[in-house]
Amino acid sequence: MENQIDGQTIQQRRERVLDATTELIQTLHDAYGWFNNEELANTPLRIAKFYEEWFDNRNGFNFTTFPIDEEVMTIMTDIDFYSLCAHHMLPFFGSVNIAYLPRPKGKICGASKLVRATTKVFSKPGTQEPMTVELTDYLYAELEKPLFLMVQVTGKHTCMMIRGVKQKTNMVTSGLRFDEEMKPQLNHLKTEAFEAWRAGEGKN
């Protein structure tokens, strides 16, 4: 049986998205005269295919973890993300830095899983602040509550660049989770994360 989401088969969902997108493109053309005949015929399908591909990014990967005996800080910088602002359906994009300290005899993840988790969270329309919280909570759960976890997201929002205030400024958001026993070391751990992020930024 074909997978269903909210009672719709995949084919039904595709057809509804294509019909709505076709109507939107035609309406915009009728109002503003923006599109040529090829674009009127094929742009809706291209958009619908993008949404389907984007939706698939949120599914279908296993967050692999491995046991570790030592407490070793794991840090990754400059993970690219691309998303759409839910307010204007315009792109926002940027980078994610992640640092975590596993528990003794705790878990670490495959390095690519930090990238895949970022892609998973940002592959939907949203806003940066709650998506930062979602990514932080997701990693904290999948890593089985590490002693320390910090996530930093830096984004450029085209909804501010091509409309409104027309500024290309960055927005920075962060998420922090830690065990109470780490509270006396918290400032040191945050400093270690920030210094490693600064050292690694722009090196990819």
ABEGO torsion letter per residue (X at the ends): XBBBBGGBBAAAAAAAAAAAAAAAAAAAAAAAGABBAAAAAAAAAAAAAAAAAAAAAABGBBBBBBBBABBBBBBBBGBBBBBBBAAAGBBBBEBBBBBBBBBBGBBBBBAAAAAAAAAAAABBBBBAAAAAAAAAAAAAAAAGGBABBBBBBBBBBAAAAABEAGBABBBBBBBBBBBAAAAAAAAAAAAAAAAAAAAABGAX
